[in-house]
Amino acid sequence: MTSAARKLRLDPWAAEYEASIQVTEDSEPARVDTRVECAAWAAVRPVTRPRPQRLAFVDGVRRIEHRLLVEAGATTVFGLVGSYAVGAAMVGTAARVESERVGRVLVVSGGVVLEPFRVAVGKGPALVFEARSEPENTPVAPVDGLQKAMREQEARLAERLSAEVDVVFQDGPLSFLLPSAAAAVVGFVKRLQRAYLEPAAHALLPRLDTGERTPLFLIEGRELRYSWYQRIAFGRPIESALTGVVRLETPASRGLDEARRLADLAARELPRFASDSRHDPRAPQNLFPVGGLESRLQHLLGDPAVVRRAIESQLHDEVTA
């Protein structure tokens, strides 16, 4: 649906309540083959190898600035204005953050297509929220659109950086990596929200030691992926036995040998980046380079109070015009 005339109105609920909405990006039924690497399902401890020269950790942050109800003709649909930022923490002889990019989007559900939304902020340049449309008219659809915008930019950055480093660890599953990308990119999934393994195979996970991984298994879906679990650290005694166990994945298009190389590299290297609960409430899964990158990216989004006041002022001007 295309609508030239529109009215943006604030949803009365505060934007912060979006945290209660869970977005599932990879929900298609999965078929898994656990026999692709080893006949026996047992912990794998990679042999020692020289440390890679350069690693990159790619991540993004997003923020809902305001929820909206969009009046498009006789139709009212859900929407939001949101911001995101992506970047990379580069680790070699020294660590640094680079390739930051900030994006702002106006996401509208129900297939409604709008023009970009421009917001004046003091004497500085206007903020331009580029329009995106989601087909479903549900409260979660605009959040999904904001998440997709961020994840697409993460994937493009990971693809580009893979030509410059030994491997890129991209936060989250590789749902938006281009199928044709010949990239050494590993998806790092720190929340174990989905069971990929049968109970007998899953029983290996809490028994993994730091630096050990499961054998590779093949996930069939939109794109074939090799995946594995590994332990990067142990949690406190009062925490779950799965604390510190993460799932990783890489495109199957690069072949089994390359997937094994990347899995062994990840098992050797990632434990040294595990965070601790004194510095990060998501420890140990939220890696130290990623935690520092997130802080930098949150700063780049700007003061949320200033941005929200500017949005409200713009909408007030439109209502009273």
Secondary structure, 3 states (H helix, E strand, C coil): CECCCCEEEECCCCHHHHHHCCCCCCCCCCEEECCCCCCCCCCECCCCCCCCCCEEEEEEEEEEEEEEEEEECCEEEEEEEEEEEEEEEEECCCEEEEEEEEEEEEEECCCCECCCEEECCCCCCCEEEEEEECCCCCCCHHHHHHHHHHHHHHHHHHHHHCCCCCEEEEECCCCCCCCCCCCCEEEEECCCCCCCCCHHHHCCHHHCCCCCECCCEEEECCCCEEEEEEECCCCCCCCCCCCCEEEEEEEHHHCHHHHHHHHHHHHHHHHHHCCCCCCCCCCCCCCHHHHHHHHHHHHHCCCHHHHHHHHHHHHHHHHHC
